[in-house]
Amino acid sequence: MTCQRTTRPGHVSGDKAYSSRRNRRYLRRRRIKHTIPEPKDQRANRRRRGSTGGRPAGFGRDRYRRRNKAERTINRLKNSRAVATRYDKRAYVFYGTVTAAAVRLWLRP
């Protein structure tokens, strides 16, 4: 019997919806680096608390821009109805549909 190991991501990127202290603590506990922007209200509350508010969250602007670019590309792929609804039953047919949609995006002026 073999034991299957789970893999841990080296880095996680998210948007402001995932910026809670609980999520950041969870990632820190598991030694997973993260790029999650801090909303203005959380930033203001942290500053208001002063030295007990904790340190500012680290934020890699370049890495966040790459995540945003990939997310926007996926949303453009979903403009194709077959990709968005996933009517295909077989995975290889769906991959072909995604490839066709990607080629259409690439060829679009």
N, C-alpha and C positions, 0 to 999 in steps of 0.2 A: 504494500500500500504506500502510495506517495502522498506527501503533504504538499498542497499547492500554496505557494507563497503569494501574498498580495503585494502589489507594488505601491509604493508611496510616491506621490508626485513631488517633484523638486520645487515647484512653484505653482501658486494658485492665483488667478486674477479674477476679480469680481467687480460689480458696480456698487453704487452707494447703498443699495438695498441689503447688502451682506456685511455692512460695516459695524455690526454690533460688537460690544465687548466680548460677548460669549463666543461669537465666531472667531474673533481674533485670538482669544485665549485658547480655544480648541486647536487652532493651527499652530500657535506657539508651543503648546504642550507636545505636539507631535513633530516639532522641528520642521515645519513646512513654511517656507517663505511665502509671502503674499503681497499682492498689489491691490489694495482696496482703498478707494478715496474716502476721505472722512467728510461727511456732510457738514455744512456750516453750523447747524444748530449743535451738533456734537462737539465741534471744535470750540464754539463759544462756551458751552458748558464746561469743557475741560479747562479752558483758560480761566473761567470764573472761579473754579475750585482751587486754583493756584497750584501750590506744590503737591497737594494731595490728589490733584486731577490726573496725574500720570504724565508720561512723556508723549509727545506727538507720534502718531502712527507713521511709520516709514512709507514712502510712496514713490514708486519709480514711474515718472511721467512717460518715458519712452516705451516701457513695457505696457503701460496702460493704453497708449495710442495704438500699439500693435493689436491688442485685444479688441479694441473698438473697431479697428479696420477689418479684422476677421469676422466680427459679429455683423457688421454692415454688409459684408460680402455674402454671408449666409442668408441674411434677410433678402438680398437681391436674388439669390437662388430660389428663395421661396416664392418669388413672383410667378414662377412656373407652377401651375396648379398641381401637376403630377408630383412635384417634389414636396409641396406644402401638405398635401393630403395623404400621400403615400398609399396609393391604391394598389401598388404592386405587391403581390404576395411573396415573391422570391427576392432574396437580397440581391442577387446578381442583376436582376431586372431593374431594381431600384438604383443600384450603382450606375447602371447604364443611363437611366433617366437623369441622375445628377450630373453625369459626365456630359450628356447632351445639353443640359441647361448651362453648365459651366462653359462649354464651347460657344454657345449662343451669347453669353455675357462677354467672352473674350473677343468675339468677332464683331460685337456691337460697336459702332463708331463713338 
